[in-house]
Amino acid sequence: MSAIPEKFHDTQFTSERQVFYILLIIVSGLLIFYNRQKKSKLVRLGDKMPGPKALPIFGNALMVLGKSPQHIVKDSLEYAEKYGNVVRGWLGPKLIVFLNDPADAVPILNSHVHIDKSTEYDFFKPWLGEGLLISTGKKWQSHRKIIAPTFHINILKSFIGVFNQNSQNVVEKMRHEIGKTFDVHDYMSGVTVDILLAESGFDYAMAVMKMCDILHQRHYKWWLRPECIFKFSSLSKKQAELLNIIHGLTNQVIKSKKEEYNLNKAKGIIRPTIEELTRESNGSSDNESENNTKNTENLFSGYRDDLDFIDENDVGEKKRLAFLDLMIESAQNGANDITDHEIKEEVDTIMFEGHDTTAAGSSFVLCLLGVHQDVQAQAYDELYEIFGDSDREATFNDTIQMKYLERVILETLRLFPPVPVIARLLKHDVQISTNDYIIPAGATVVIAPYKIHRNPKYYKYPHVFNPDNFLPENTQNRNYYSFIPFSAGPRSCV
């Protein structure tokens, strides 16, 4: 065997020495960073709050390593029981504070300052861009002002026919599942897209669900959070494929709506303005409409935010004007300074938020009605009182009479809120009202509706499904922020 050249040994030694120095520099840098961070205000105030023991450098990140989402949720609920309404956690150098009491959530949700979403929402940017969910500052304020009126109750009334038709369609599809065990969410996801886009959206719905799964994985698999690592993963390639489907359909819908708008404009067809659609009908003598308005006010009393409207007007099919129509019309008329790209971002955002939460919420309702046969029987009896043996379509006035079914829906949203967590990035220090803790600026605050909704202070049997939790006498003195299925305050869901 020939001897190994001496030059090779020297080269190998030099290479190993270089690797050693690089590792030494990295470790030294991390230790210096850790020691400096220990003295910072963020750490000083953060460590005063209760929470699981954190390791140097990693914090509590290793506690979720290799665990499933179900296991992580279970652990989080156990920590809330162990440490109380305020729980501190460290994801590396990042301070995360979980708030589980409505009183502590108020200064965050009700603030016009702490409206910035946490950095975790950045994972949505390839999909939603700078849409209403993610944007902040003047852009968020101006776009919210444009979008909010499109969800006025008068405009929603005009979609009753669409709701009826698509409800009948999905019932027919589900007939094939009679006597079987099946996932109702697939059907609810598909019909929600059909309603939102007015065209078949099964492929879109499936792409959205798979895209949401990727986003969830990036949240609990913290090593996939850095973009520089994620882009080399198989999930990144899958995300690109799904976004082609999602963005392809939204681009197609926007193009179709713009062509329709231009064609109507050429024909001299003038749609009603948003002001005409949302104008109150003063001096109306329609007693039925007035009574329905009062019923609606009673129904939602105590669960209102800055976007709730009550109006006496009814809107016929001829006045139907959807969110996208109004966005395009505003851009074309120069009424609002919004670009085609921004319209696409907002359409993607509304499609995600409207589709995901509605599909999840309706799926939970159907599941709970299936489990609780006594509640299902009461809901059926109420509907029979309204419709009798008739197979006529439902009207908006009919929905006002569905008081028990409304309580079923609200109770479902209490136990299984479609938005399980709300996360904000603090700009300034915040004093917690229930104790002496101060959450420092730069921390991420996570408010968990799932936990808040199960607080025994506000719900006698918090884990029991009981629609009577939302009887007027049970809600009138309850803390407004004890029920926040779609957030609350200035940044609540439109």
C-alpha positions in Angstrom: 0.0 0.0 0.0 1.4 3.3 -0.9 2.0 5.9 1.7 -0.5 8.8 2.1 1.3 12.1 1.1 2.2 14.4 3.9 0.6 17.3 2.1 -2.8 15.5 2.4 -2.4 15.3 6.2 -1.7 19.0 6.3 -4.7 19.8 4.2 -7.0 17.6 6.3 -5.7 19.2 9.5 -6.2 22.7 8.1 -9.8 21.9 7.0 -10.7 20.4 10.5 -9.2 23.4 12.2 -11.3 25.8 10.0 -14.4 23.9 10.9 -13.5 24.0 14.6 -13.0 27.8 14.5 -16.3 28.4 12.6 -18.1 26.3 15.2 -16.3 28.1 18.0 -17.3 31.5 16.6 -21.0 30.4 16.2 -21.2 29.0 19.7 -19.4 32.1 21.2 -21.7 34.4 19.3 -24.8 32.5 20.6 -23.6 32.6 24.2 -22.8 36.4 24.0 -26.2 37.0 22.5 -27.9 34.9 25.2 -26.0 36.7 28.0 -26.9 40.1 26.6 -30.5 39.1 26.1 -30.8 37.9 29.7 -30.2 41.5 30.8 -32.7 43.0 28.3 -36.1 44.4 29.3 -37.9 41.8 27.3 -36.3 39.0 29.2 -36.5 40.7 32.6 -40.2 41.3 32.3 -40.9 38.1 30.5 -39.3 35.9 33.1 -41.5 37.4 35.8 -44.5 35.7 34.3 -45.2 32.0 35.0 -44.5 29.4 32.4 -42.5 26.2 31.7 -38.7 26.3 32.3 -36.8 27.6 29.3 -33.4 26.4 28.1 -30.6 28.8 27.0 -30.7 29.7 23.3 -33.7 27.4 22.5 -36.1 28.6 25.1 -39.1 26.2 25.1 -38.7 25.3 21.4 -37.5 21.8 22.1 -40.7 21.0 24.0 -42.7 20.8 20.8 -40.0 19.0 18.8 -41.5 15.9 17.2 -44.9 16.4 18.7 -48.2 16.3 16.7 -50.5 19.4 16.6 -53.0 17.5 18.8 -50.2 16.8 21.4 -49.1 20.5 21.3 -52.7 21.7 21.9 -53.1 19.3 24.8 -49.9 20.5 26.4 -50.9 24.1 25.9 -54.2 23.5 27.7 -52.4 21.7 30.5 -50.0 24.7 30.9 -53.0 27.0 31.1 -54.4 24.9 33.9 -51.1 24.7 35.7 -49.9 28.3 35.4 -53.2 30.2 35.2 -54.6 32.9 32.9 -51.1 34.2 31.9 -48.6 31.8 30.5 -45.1 32.8 29.2 -43.2 30.8 26.6 -39.9 31.4 24.7 -39.4 30.3 21.1 -35.7 30.9 21.0 -35.3 34.7 21.8 -39.0 35.3 21.0 -41.3 36.0 23.9 -44.8 34.7 23.6 -47.4 35.4 26.2 -50.7 33.5 26.3 -53.7 35.3 27.7 -56.7 33.2 28.8 -58.9 35.8 30.6 -61.3 38.2 28.8 -60.2 41.1 31.1 -56.6 40.7 30.0 -57.6 40.6 26.3 -59.5 43.9 26.4 -56.5 46.3 26.3 -55.1 44.3 23.3 -58.2 43.8 21.2 -59.7 47.1 22.0 -56.6 49.1 21.1 -56.0 51.2 18.0 -52.3 50.9 18.6 -51.7 47.2 19.0 -53.3 46.2 15.7 -50.2 44.7 14.1 -50.4 40.9 13.5 -47.6 38.7 14.8 -44.8 37.6 12.5 -46.4 34.2 12.2 -48.9 35.8 9.8 -46.0 36.3 7.4 -46.4 32.7 6.3 -49.6 33.8 4.6 -48.0 36.4 2.4 -47.2 34.2 -0.6 -50.9 33.4 -0.7 -52.7 36.6 0.6 -50.0 39.3 -0.1 -50.7 42.4 1.9 -54.5 41.8 2.1 -56.7 42.9 5.0 -55.6 40.0 7.3 -51.9 41.0 7.2 -51.7 44.7 6.2 -51.4 47.4 8.8 -51.3 51.2 9.0 -52.9 53.4 6.4 -53.3 50.6 3.9 -55.3 48.5 6.3 -57.4 51.5 7.4 -58.3 52.5 3.8 -59.0 49.0 2.6 -61.1 48.2 5.6 -63.1 51.3 5.0 -63.7 50.2 1.4 -64.5 46.5 2.2 -66.6 46.8 5.4 -69.8 48.3 3.7 -69.9 45.4 1.2 -70.9 43.2 4.2 -73.8 45.4 5.1 -76.9 43.4 6.1 -78.9 44.8 3.1 -76.3 43.3 0.7 -76.2 40.0 2.6 -80.0 39.8 2.4 -79.7 39.8 -1.4 -77.9 36.4 -1.3 -80.7 34.5 0.3 -81.5 32.9 -3.1 -77.9 31.9 -3.5 -77.8 30.4 0.0 -81.0 28.4 -0.7 -79.8 27.0 -4.1 -76.4 25.9 -2.8 -77.9 24.5 0.4 -80.2 22.3 -1.7 -77.3 21.3 -3.9 -75.1 20.1 -1.0 -78.0 18.3 0.6 -78.5 16.3 -2.6 -74.7 15.5 -2.7 -74.7 14.3 0.9 -77.6 11.9 0.3 -75.1 9.5 -1.0 -73.5 9.3 2.5 -76.7 8.2 4.3 -75.9 5.4 6.7 -72.1 6.0 6.3 -69.4 7.7 8.3 -68.0 10.6 6.4 -66.2 13.9 6.8 -68.8 16.6 6.5 -66.1 19.3 6.2 -65.3 18.3 2.6 -68.9 19.1 1.6 -69.1 22.3 3.7 -65.8 23.5 2.2 -67.0 22.9 -1.3 -70.4 24.6 -0.9 -68.8 27.6 0.8 -66.6 28.2 -2.3 -69.7 27.7 -4.5 -71.5 30.5 -2.7 -68.5 32.8 -2.6 -67.5 32.4 -6.2 -70.9 31.5 -7.7 -69.2 28.6 -9.6 -68.0 25.1 -8.8 -65.0 25.3 -6.5 -64.2 21.8 -5.4 -60.6 21.9 -6.7 -60.2 25.3 -5.1 -61.6 24.1 -1.8 -59.3 21.1 -1.7 -56.3 23.3 -2.6 -57.2 25.7 0.2 -57.4 22.9 2.8 -54.0 21.5 1.8 -52.5 25.0 1.8 -53.9 25.6 5.3 -52.2 22.3 6.4 -48.8 23.5 5.1 -49.3 26.8 7.1 -50.2 24.8 10.2 -47.1 22.7 9.8 -44.9 25.8 9.6 -46.3 27.0 12.9 -45.7 23.9 15.0 -42.5 22.7 13.1 -40.5 25.7 14.1 -37.5 24.6 12.1 -39.6 25.3 8.9 -40.3 28.9 9.9 -37.2 30.5 8.4 -37.8 31.1 4.7 -34.2 30.1 3.8 -34.9 26.6 5.2 -38.5 26.2 4.1 -37.8 26.9 0.4 -35.6 23.8 0.2 -38.3 21.5 1.7 -40.9 19.4 -0.2 -43.6 21.5 1.3 -42.4 24.6 -0.5 -42.8 22.8 -3.9 -46.2 21.6 -2.9 -47.2 25.2 -1.8 -46.2 26.5 -5.2 -48.5 24.0 -6.9 -51.4 24.8 -4.6 -51.0 28.6 -5.1 -51.1 28.1 -8.9 -54.6 26.5 -8.4 -55.8 29.1 -5.9 -54.4 32.2 -7.7 -55.5 30.8 -11.0 -59.1 30.7 -10.0 -59.1 34.1 -8.3 -57.5 35.7 -11.4 -60.1 34.0 -13.6 -63.0 35.3 -11.4 -61.6 38.9 -11.3 -61.1 38.8 -15.1 -64.7 37.6 -15.6 -66.1 40.3 -13.3 -64.2 43.1 -15.0 -65.5 42.0 -18.4 -69.0 41.9 -17.0 -68.6 45.4 -15.6 -67.3 46.8 -18.8 -70.1 45.1 -20.8 -72.7 46.5 -18.5 -71.1 49.9 -18.7 -71.2 49.8 -22.5 -74.9 48.9 -22.4 -75.6 51.8 -20.0 -76.5 49.5 -17.1 -75.9 51.4 -13.9 -75.6 49.4 -10.7 -76.8 50.9 -7.4 -74.1 52.5 -5.4 -73.0 51.2 -2.0 -74.6 54.3 -0.4 -77.9 53.4 -2.1 -77.7 49.8 -0.9 -76.9 50.7 2.7 -79.1 53.8 3.1 -81.6 53.5 6.0 -85.3 53.7 5.1 -86.5 56.4 7.4 -90.1 56.7 8.1 -90.9 53.2 7.0 -94.5 52.1 7.8 -93.7 48.4 7.3 -94.5 46.9 10.7 -93.2 43.5 9.8 -89.8 44.9 8.8 -89.7 47.0 12.0 -90.4 44.0 14.2 -87.8 42.0 12.4 -85.2 44.7 13.0 -86.0 44.7 16.7 -85.8 40.9 16.8 -82.4 41.1 15.1 -81.2 43.7 17.6 -82.3 41.4 20.5 -80.7 38.4 18.9 -77.3 39.9 18.7 -77.4 42.1 21.7 -74.1 42.0 23.5 -72.3 40.6 20.5 -71.6 43.6 18.4 -68.5 45.3 17.1 -67.7 48.3 14.9 -69.0 46.6 11.7 -72.5 45.5 12.9 -75.4 47.2 11.2 -79.2 47.0 11.6 -81.3 48.3 8.8 -85.0 48.1 7.8 -84.5 47.8 4.1 -85.0 44.6 2.1 -82.9 44.2 -1.0 -84.3 42.4 -4.0 -82.3 40.3 -6.4 -81.9 43.2 -8.8 -79.9 45.1 -6.3 -77.5 42.2 -5.6 -74.0 43.6 -5.5 -71.2 41.5 -4.2 -67.8 42.3 -2.6 -65.8 41.9 -5.8 -68.3 43.9 -7.9 -67.9 46.8 -5.5 -64.1 46.6 -5.4 -63.9 46.6 -9.2 -66.5 49.4 -9.6 -64.6 51.5 -7.0 -61.3 51.0 -8.9 -62.8 51.7 -12.4 -64.7 54.8 -11.3 -61.6 56.2 -9.4 -63.7 56.4 -6.2 -60.9 54.6 -4.3 -57.2 54.5 -4.9 -56.9 50.7 -5.2 -54.9 48.8 -7.9 -55.8 45.5 -9.7 -53.0 43.8 -7.7 -54.5 45.0 -4.4 -58.0 43.8 -5.5 -56.5 40.4 -6.1 -54.9 40.4 -2.6 -58.2 41.3 -1.0 -60.2 38.7 -3.0 -57.7 36.0 -1.9 -58.0 37.3 1.7 -61.8 37.3 1.8 -61.9 33.9 0.1 -59.6 32.5 2.7 -61.2 34.1 5.7 -64.8 33.7 4.5 -64.3 30.1 3.2 -62.1 28.7 6.0 -64.1 30.0 9.0 -67.6 29.4 7.5 -66.7 25.8 6.3 -65.3 25.0 9.8 -68.1 26.6 11.7 -70.9 24.9 9.7 -69.1 21.5 10.0 -68.9 21.9 13.8 -72.6 22.8 13.9 -73.6 19.7 11.9 -71.4 17.4 14.0 -72.7 18.6 17.3 -76.3 18.4 16.0 -75.6 14.8 15.1 -74.1 14.0 18.5 -76.8 15.8 20.5 -80.0 14.3 19.2 -82.1 16.2 21.8 -80.8 19.5 20.5 -81.3 18.4 16.9 -85.0 17.5 17.8 -85.6 21.0 19.3 -84.0 22.7 16.2 -86.2 20.6 13.9 -89.4 21.5 15.9 -88.6 25.2 15.6 -88.1 24.8 11.8 -91.3 22.9 11.5 -93.2 25.7 13.3 -91.9 28.1 10.6 -92.2 25.9 7.5 -94.8 23.3 8.4 -95.1 20.7 5.6 -94.0 23.2 3.0 -90.9 22.8 1.0 -90.6 26.5 0.1 -87.3 28.3 0.2 -86.3 30.2 3.3 -86.5 34.0 3.4 -84.6 36.5 5.4 -87.6 37.0 7.6 -87.7 33.2 8.4 -84.1 33.4 9.7 -85.1 36.0 12.2 -87.6 33.5 13.7 -84.9 30.8 14.1 -84.0 31.8 17.7 -83.1 28.3 19.0 -81.0 27.4 15.9 -79.2 30.7 16.4 -78.3 29.7 19.9 -77.1 26.4 18.7 -74.8 28.1 16.2 -73.5 30.6 18.9 -72.9 27.7 21.4 -71.0 25.8 18.7 -68.8 28.8 18.1 -68.2 29.0 21.8 -66.9 25.5 22.1 -65.2 25.3 18.7 -64.3 28.7 17.5 -63.1 28.7 13.8 -60.4 31.1 14.8 -58.8 29.3 17.7 -56.0 31.9 18.4 -55.5 35.6 17.8 -51.9 36.9 17.8 -50.6 40.5 18.0 -47.2 42.1 18.1 -47.0 44.7 20.9 -45.7 48.1 20.1 -45.7 49.3 23.7 -45.7 47.8 27.2 -49.1 46.6 28.4 -50.2 46.2 32.0 -52.3 43.1 32.6 -55.5 44.0 34.5 -55.9 40.8 36.5 -52.4 41.0 38.1 -49.2 43.0 38.3 -47.5 41.5 35.2 -46.3 43.9 32.4 -46.0 42.5 28.9 -43.1 44.3 27.2 -43.0 45.8 23.8 -41.8 43.4 21.2 -43.6 40.4 22.7 -46.1 38.4 20.8 -49.5 38.1 22.6 -51.6 35.1 21.9 -55.3 35.3 22.9 -57.0 32.0 22.7 -60.8 32.1 22.2 -60.9 28.4 22.7 -59.7 28.8 26.3 -61.6 32.1 27.0 -64.9 30.5 25.9 -64.4 27.8 28.5 -63.9 30.0 31.5 -66.1 28.8 34.3 -66.4 32.4 35.5 -68.6 33.1 32.6 -70.0 29.7 31.7 -71.3 27.5 34.6 -70.5 24.2 32.8 -67.9 25.4 30.3 -67.3 22.1 28.6 -70.9 21.1 28.2 -72.8 21.9 24.9 -75.8 24.0 26.0 -77.4 26.4 23.6 -79.2 28.0 26.5 -75.9 29.7 27.4 -77.1 32.3 24.9 -80.5 33.0 26.2 -80.9 36.8 26.7 -81.0 36.5 30.5 -77.7 34.6 30.4 -75.9 37.0 28.1 -77.0 40.4 29.3 -74.4 40.7 32.1 -71.7 38.6 30.6 -68.3 40.2 29.7 -68.4 41.1 26.0 -64.9 39.7 25.5 -65.9 36.3 27.0 -67.3 35.4 23.5 -64.9 36.4 20.6 -65.2 33.7 17.9 -64.1 36.1 15.2 -62.0 38.5 17.4 -63.4 41.9 18.6 -62.6 45.6 18.5 -61.0 47.6 15.7 -59.4 44.6 14.0 -62.3 42.2 14.3 -63.3 40.1 11.3 -65.4 41.9 8.7 
